[in-house]
Structures are given as structure tokens and as C-alpha cells.
Amino acid sequence: MDFYKVIIVFLFLVIFGLILRSPIQTGGLNMTKQTTSLLDTISVIHQRKSVRKFTTQELDKETLTQIVKAGMAAPTAANKQPWAFVTITDRKILDQLADNLQYAKMLKTAPAAIIVIGLPQEALPGKDAEYWIQDCSAASQNILLATEALGLGAVWTGVYPNIERVSFVQKELGLSEEQIPLNVIALGHPDGNFKAQDKFKAEKIHWNRW
Ligand SMILES: Cc1cc2nc3c(=O)[nH]c(=O)nc-3n(C[C@H](O)[C@H](O)[C@H](O)COP(=O)(O)O)c2cc1C
């Protein structure tokens, strides 16, 4: 009798373990519950680097959605999530952006770009609406880290607060004045061997007071 009890408890634990590992836990995007350890996460943070040259290999919609989903996991002031994301894979639009954004020429070789859009009207009221900038920056960093973790490459190219770039991108993408592009993140498979810099400076850390 005790033998059967042991078998039942064992089966229960196996089934429970399988449910915990189910993709449903992560929104059905086939992202089985991350097995990434703390060390892996720290490694991804330190390995991230700007990649400005890409192979012609395309990125599928599922991968791009997975990357944007990481962006949406970022913290935001009062949890307002005042953002939207425009994902571009259309060669003509990528070329048009490359031709008109002086520091985003790498878009010529990128198979995709993600534009992080700030929505100040959905942020905190009054002066605090400016938290949209930090909120969208946190989302952007998550996008860069997710891209690195997937073995892909990306670079953040600045749009806001440069007024000319903001109005160009708004016009190009059909955005309203209240929809503010923070950046254009070019991404794809790295073409070349890009290395992360070691930026650690012990003297930048102050303990307890300046
Ligand atoms: C706000 C911001 C704006 C940036 N704008 C550009 C840009 O317009 N073009 C570009 O090639 N890189 C741009 N970068 C990437 C930086 O040049 C890069 O992060 C920096 O040189 C450090 O290199 P790393 O990303 O490899 O660590 C930008 C980064 C940030 C955070």
C-alpha cells in the first residue's frame, strides 16, 4: 500500500514540474520558463555591445515579438507603461530611415528595427509625464539585452530629444505629435566579431557618501 502512495506522490511531482516548465507560463511564445541562472544574466549584461553591421539573414515575427515582450517587462513609474513599439522589417522603410538619420546608417544592412515610442499622455500627470523618457529607456535596455541573450546584435540610435529626427520619424511612420520616438534600435545577426568594452571604474563608486 505504501509503495503505491510513493508512486502517486512521485507522479504528482513529475506532472507539477512539467506544468512549471510549460511555455504557457511565458505567454505561449515558446519561451520555456527561463533556465538562465543569475550568472547567465550577468554575462549577458556584460557581453552586450553595439552591433552596427548585420548579415542579410532575416528575423522572424516570433523572435521580434519575443524581443519586444522583453521591452514591455521593464519597470515604469507608477506602472504606467507609457509606450508603444513599431517593429519594422520593410526594406524600403529601413532604407528611408538610414538615408535620413545621420547616425543610423547601419539600418542599410539591418533586417529589422524596433522604434520605442513614448506616450506622455499615458504617463504620470503634469511635470511627471517626463518619466516616459526613463520608462522607454528601461524598455530599450531590455530590448538590447534580450537581443544579446538570443545571440543577435543591436544598436540604439538616438532620436529624442533631437527635434529634426523626432519630426522626421513621426512623419515617416505616421505618428502624431503625442507619439514621440525615443530611438531607432537596429537589429539582426551580427556580421563580424563584436566585443563588449570593459567600462568598470572602481573610482566611480562612492560608498555611503561622496
Ligand atoms: C541615448 C543613446 C543614443 C545613441 N545614439 C547612437 C547613434 O545615433 N548611433 C550609433 O551608432 N550609436 C548610438 N548609440 C550607441 C552608443 O554609441 C554606444 O552604446 C556606446 O558607444 C557604447 O558602446 P557599447 O554599446 O558597445 O557598449 C547610442 C546610445 C545611447 C544610449
The ligand as a MOL file (V3000), in Angstrom:
LIG
                    3D

  0  0  0     0  0            999 V3000
M  V30 BEGIN CTAB
M  V30 COUNTS 31 33 0 0 0
M  V30 BEGIN ATOM
M  V30 1 C 20.8860 57.5310 -25.8950 0
M  V30 2 C 21.8160 56.8130 -26.8410 0
M  V30 3 C 21.9540 57.2620 -28.1330 0
M  V30 4 C 22.7760 56.5960 -29.0350 0
M  V30 5 N 22.8210 57.0060 -30.3330 0
M  V30 6 C 23.5640 56.3210 -31.2190 0
M  V30 7 C 23.5070 56.6570 -32.6090 0
M  V30 8 O 22.7670 57.5590 -33.0210 0
M  V30 9 N 24.2550 55.9230 -33.4810 0
M  V30 10 C 25.0660 54.9080 -33.0550 0
M  V30 11 O 25.7360 54.2830 -33.9040 0
M  V30 12 N 25.1280 54.5490 -31.7370 0
M  V30 13 C 24.3980 55.2210 -30.8400 0
M  V30 14 N 24.3830 54.8410 -29.5140 0
M  V30 15 C 25.2330 53.7120 -29.0660 0
M  V30 16 C 26.4670 54.2200 -28.3300 0
M  V30 17 O 27.3530 54.8310 -29.2390 0
M  V30 18 C 27.1330 53.0290 -27.6060 0
M  V30 19 O 26.2530 52.4850 -26.6810 0
M  V30 20 C 28.4190 53.4530 -26.8870 0
M  V30 21 O 29.4100 53.8380 -27.8050 0
M  V30 22 C 28.9980 52.3350 -26.0140 0
M  V30 23 O 29.2530 51.1690 -26.7910 0
M  V30 24 P 28.5490 49.7770 -26.4540 0
M  V30 25 O 27.0610 49.9380 -26.6880 0
M  V30 26 O 29.1640 48.8050 -27.4180 0
M  V30 27 O 28.8290 49.4410 -25.0290 0
M  V30 28 C 23.5380 55.4610 -28.6070 0
M  V30 29 C 23.3940 55.0140 -27.3020 0
M  V30 30 C 22.5290 55.6520 -26.4290 0
M  V30 31 C 22.3230 55.0940 -25.0360 0
M  V30 END ATOM
M  V30 BEGIN BOND
M  V30 1 1 1 2
M  V30 2 1 2 3
M  V30 3 2 2 30
M  V30 4 2 3 4
M  V30 5 1 4 5
M  V30 6 1 4 28
M  V30 7 2 5 6
M  V30 8 1 6 7
M  V30 9 1 6 13
M  V30 10 2 7 8
M  V30 11 1 7 9
M  V30 12 1 9 10
M  V30 13 2 10 11
M  V30 14 1 10 12
M  V30 15 2 12 13
M  V30 16 1 13 14
M  V30 17 1 14 15
M  V30 18 1 14 28
M  V30 19 1 15 16
M  V30 20 1 16 17
M  V30 21 1 16 18
M  V30 22 1 18 19
M  V30 23 1 18 20
M  V30 24 1 20 21
M  V30 25 1 20 22
M  V30 26 1 22 23
M  V30 27 1 23 24
M  V30 28 2 24 25
M  V30 29 1 24 26
M  V30 30 1 24 27
M  V30 31 2 28 29
M  V30 32 1 29 30
M  V30 33 1 30 31
M  V30 END BOND
M  V30 END CTAB
M  END
